[in-house]
Amino acid sequence: MENKTSINHENGNDANRLLAAAAIWWERLTPLKKELFESKYGKIDNQKINDIYKMHTDWSNEDLEQVSSCR
């Protein structure tokens, strides 16, 4: 019997991958770039890191769909 993953579960996994990628991206930024983003966007929290990451990278829904289909 084939194990089917629900769409909601897959979407949750995709969101977790995006959050992980955003966290790694943020950690690799230089202190100067972090300071620049903080001056531009205010206090930085996890949600804001995720939003900034999406704005400043080529991440898109099309990319997310391609990653999801690579299983």
Secondary structure, DSSP 8 states (H G I E B T S, - for coil): ------HHHHHHHHHHHHHHHHHHHHHHS-HHHHHHHHHHH-S--HHHHHHHHHHHS---HHHHHHHHT--
